[in-house]
């Protein structure tokens, strides 16, 4: 094995990262069970694709308001402690939703409020999680660890939604939310079991606004980072927003129910898992820009094709291919941004990255839900994928340097 090909699972040689990997894998399985069940529950309660967009929008408002500040906090306090606190809050929210569902008193506004509270927790959790990876593995295996993070996320995406669909149909959504709450114990336990060097306290010598300004100026000075973040924004708003429509798509387009909804989520996750494993198997600097560019064209083309499919097997295949494309864009953008950013700024830069990524998602959910409510789900997907394709073409023409990264 040469120095440029450290192995598909190189980051797992670090004990702390092994704890993180398997704890997160269990927790993410529960998260995807809740995401799938919550979407179908809302659709059953409202019969409105637009309301699916409202839930996504509600979870995104805290992202716009707090994630940049969350990046500053992640650069100031022990990231492990911050993640343990946010994960504990998310666990409580899952159990609250489960209780409301079991008591048969859950209403759409309950889901909106809980989605907003979850968005607040995630605003502090996401920048800390992204920047915490380097503390567990160091710089040499950082790219591999980021790819493996995506691998475990997508592995949970394959199993979680399909399991949620079956559980929902057989036992009801409350058990999906309960499993999610229990699954947080795994990642919290993993964090507590880690052996990390003593945290070096970095007091805020300047104001929060000044530290935000420093991170923003760094991003503005790096053309490649600006392009990467813009690509993530488009992918999040016009590509990943399709997941908002999956519950309605399973009913209105494919004539199915919760089981079909779970299969659609899982198919996208299976494709993304293959893409993430492919990236992890490569060397640290092999063709990342070219693969990212390929993904930016692949996912809108396949999503556009999906709009014409009315057969479940073909729909699953197209969604799997689109999953490969989205993971190429989002995973490689993440890796290139992190490896281009100094440690002292990583929390703030990744806070901006997460702010854009998660901030555009609810906008895309709201946009897609409204368009689907007026023109139908296939029309919404065609419009979104056309916009994403045109943007990818613009980057291809205007910034050829990206293909050399």
N, C-alpha and C positions, 0 to 999 in steps of 0.2 A: 504493500500500500504506500503510495508516494505522498509527498507533503501536500499536494493539491487535492487529494481525494481521501479525506479523513474517515470515510465510512458513513453509511446511511444513518447509523444510530450513535455517532461519535459522542454527542453531548451526554448520552446516558452513562458514560464512564464517570461522570461527576455525581457523587452520592446525593448532594442536595437537589440536583436537577432530577434524579431518579424519583425522589420523594415527590417533587413538584409534578412531574409528568403523570405518575399514576394517580396521585390525589386529584389533579385537575381532570384527568380522563373520567374518573367516576363522577365528579361534580358536573362536568359538561354533559354527561349522559342525562343527568337529572334536569339540567337547564333546558336541553332540547325537548325532553318530555313535556316540561311546562310550556315552552314556547308553542309547541304543536297543539297541545290541548287547549291552551288559552285562546289561540286564534280560532279554533273550531267552536269553542264555547261562545265566544263573542258573536260568531256568525249565526249560531243557533239562537242566541238571545235576541239578535237584531235583524237577521236576514239582510244585512247591508254590507256590501263590499266597502262602501265609504267609511263605515264605522271601524273596519279593520285598519284603515288608514289613520283614523283618529287615535287609536290606541298606540300605534307606532309614533305618531306625532307627540302624544303626551309623554312618552318615555324619552323623547328627544329634546324637549324644552330644557330640562336640567343640564343636558349635555352642552347646549349652547351657552348656558349661563355659568357653568361651574368647572368644565373640564380644563380650561386653561389655568385656572387657579389650582385645580387638582394636580397639574403638572408641576407647579411651583412647590406645592406641599410634598410631592414625591421626591423633589430634589433637596428637601430640608429635613424630613423625618425618616426614621427607619422604615424602609419600604415593606419589609415583612410584617411589621406591626400594623401598618396602614392597611395592608391587604387582609390581614386577619380580622380587623374591625369591619371592613366593608363586606367581606364574605359572611360574617356573622349577621350583619343587618339584612343581607339578601336571604339568608336562611329563615329569619323571622318573617319576612314578607311572604315567602313561599308558604309557610305554615298558616299565616293569616288567610291567604287565598284558599287554601285547602279547607280551613274551618268554615269559611263563608259558603263554600260549595257543598260541603257535607251537610250543613244546616239548611241548605236549599233556600238561602236568602241572598245569594250573590246576584248583583245587578250590574249592568254595563258600567255605571259610574264607579262602582267599586274597583273594577278592573282598570279604569282610567287612573284613579287615584293611586292604586298600587303600582301601576306602570310608571307613574311620575316619581314615586318614592324609589323605585328600583333604578330609575335614571339618575337620581341624586347619588345613590351609592356607587353606581357604575362610573360616574364622573370623577370620583376619586380613585376607584379601583383600577380602571383601565390604564391610566398613565403609569401608575405604580407597577402593575403587572408587566407592562411592556418593558419598562426600564429595569425591572428586577432581574430579568433574565441574565444580564451581564454579570450580576453579583454571584450567580450560581455557576456559571461556566467559564467566565473570562472571555477575552477578545477572540482567542483562536477558534473557539467552537460556537461563537455567537450566531453566525449565519445558519449553521446546522441546527442549533437550538430553536431558532425562530421557525425554521422549516418543520421541526418536530412539534413545535407548539401548534402549528397549523394541522399537522398530521393527527394529533390527538383530538383537536377540535372537530376535524372532519370525520374521524372515526366515530366520535359521539354523535355526529350529525347523521351518520348512516344508521346506527342502531337506535338512537333515542327517539326520533320521530316515528319510525315503524312500530316500535314498542308502545309509544304513546297512542298511536292509532288503534292498536289492538286493545290496550288497557282501557282507553276511552270507551270503545264499543262494548266491552265486556263488563266493566266495573264502574265507569263514569270518570269524569275529569278530576274529581277530588283526589283520587289515588295518584294521578300523575303529579299533582302539585305536592302531595305528601312525599313521594319518592324524591322529588327535587330538593325539598327541605332536608331530608335525611342525607342526601348526597353531599351537602356542604361540609358535613363532618369530616369527610375524607381529606379535603384540601386544607381545612383548618388544622387537622391533626398533622398533616404533612409539614405545614409551616412551622408548627411548634416543635417538630422533631428535627428540624434542620440545625446544623452546626455551622454558623456563619462567623466571620471575623467580627470583632466588636465594631459597632456602628460609630463612624467618625461624625460627630455632630457638626453640621455646617450651619451656623446661625445666619439668619437673614440680615446681612450687613446693609442691604438696601431695601427699599420698599418692594411690595409685591408687584406694583406696576412697573418699577424699574427692572425687576427681574424678567417680567413678561416682555418688556421692550427688548432686553438683551437677547432673549430667545427668538423674538420676531425678527430682529435685525440680522441674526445669523441665518435664518431661513431665507430672508430676502437677498442675502449675499451669495446664496448657493443656487444657481439656476437649475441644476439637476434635481435638487430637493423640491424646488417649486413645481417643476414639471411632474415629479412623482406624486406629490400631494394633490395636484389637480387631477391626475389620472384616478387616484383613489376616490376623489370626490365624485367624479362621473360614474365610476363603477358602483359606488355606494348608492347614489341617487337613482340611476337608471338601470342598474343591473341587479343588485341585491334587493332592490325594492320589490322584485317579483315575488319574494317570499311572503309579502303582505297579502298577495292575491291568491295564494295557494289554497286556503280553505274554500274560497268562492270558486276557484278554478275547478277543484275536485267535484263540486256539485253542479255548477252551471255549464261547464265546458265538457267534463268527462262523465257527468251523470253518476258520480259516486258519493262517498261519504267520508267519515273520519279515517277509515282504513286507506282510502285512495290519497287523502291529504297527507297521511304519514309516509306513504310510499313516494310521493312526489318530493317531499323534504329529503327523504333518504337517498333518492336517486341523485339529487343535486350534491348531497354530501358525499356519496360514493365517488362521483367524478372528482370532486375537490380533494378527497383523500388520495386518489391516484396521482393527482397533480402535485400534492404536497410531498408524497413519497418520492416522486420523480425528482423534485427539487432537492430533497434531503440527500438523495443518492449521488448528486453531482458534487464537483469540487467547489471550493469557496468562491471562485470568481469565473466560473465557466458559463459564458453565454447568457448571463442574467438579463442584460438589456434586450437581447434578441428574443428570449423567451417571454419576457414581459410584454414586448410589442406584439408578439404572436397572440398572447392571451387577450390583449386589448381588442383584437379583431375577432377572435374566436367566439367569445361569449355573446356579443351582439348578433352575430350571424346566426348562431344556433338558437338564441332566444327568439329572433324574428321567425325562424322556421317553426318553432314551437307553436306560434300563434295559429298556424294552419293545421296542426295535428289534432285529431279527435280520437286517436287510438292510444290506449294506455301504454303498450310496449314502446311505441315510437316516442311518445311523450317522455317516458322515463329515460330513454336513450339520449334524446336531445338535451334533457335537463342534466344528465350526467356529463355530457360534453361541455355544456355551459358552465358546470361546476369546475371543470378543469381550467377553463378560461379565466374565471373569476379568481381562482386561487393563484394562478400565474401572475395576475395583476397585483392582487393585494399582498400576497406573501413576498414576492420579490421587491415590491415597493417598500414594504416594511423593512426587509433586510438591507436594502440599499440606503434607506434613510438612516437606520441605526448605525451601520458601519461607517457612515459619512459624518457622524455627529460625535463630538468629544463627550466624555463621561459627565463632566460637570453641567453640560447643557441637555443631556439626554432626556431627563424628565420633562423639561419644558418643550423640547422639540417634539417628543412623542405625545405630550399633551396637546400640542397643536395638531399633530397627525390624527390623534383619536378624536379631537374636537371636529375636525373635518369629516372623518370617516363616519362617526356615529351621528354627527350633526346633520349630514346630508341624508342619512338613512330615513329619519322621520319625515323630512321634506319629500323624499321620494315616495314614502308610504302614503302621505297625504295626497300628493299629486296623483299617484297611481290609483288610489282608492276613488278619488273624484272622477278621474277619466273613465275608470271601469264602471262606475255608477251611471255615467252618462252615455258612454259609447260601447260598453262591454269590455270584458277582460282581455280578449284577443287584441282589440284595438289599442288598449293601453300598453300591452307588451310590444306591439309593432312600433308605436310612437317612441317608446323608451329605447328600444334597441336601435332604431334609426338614428336617434340623437347620439347614442354611445358610439356607433360606428363612425359617424361624421367627425366626432371629436378625435377618435383614434387616428383617422385619416389626417386630420389637421396636425397632430403631434408627429406623425410619420413624416410629413412634409416640412414642418417648421423646426423640428428639433431632432435631426438625424443622429446627433451625438449620443442620444439615449441608447441607441442600439449598440454602442461601443462600451457601455458600462459593464 
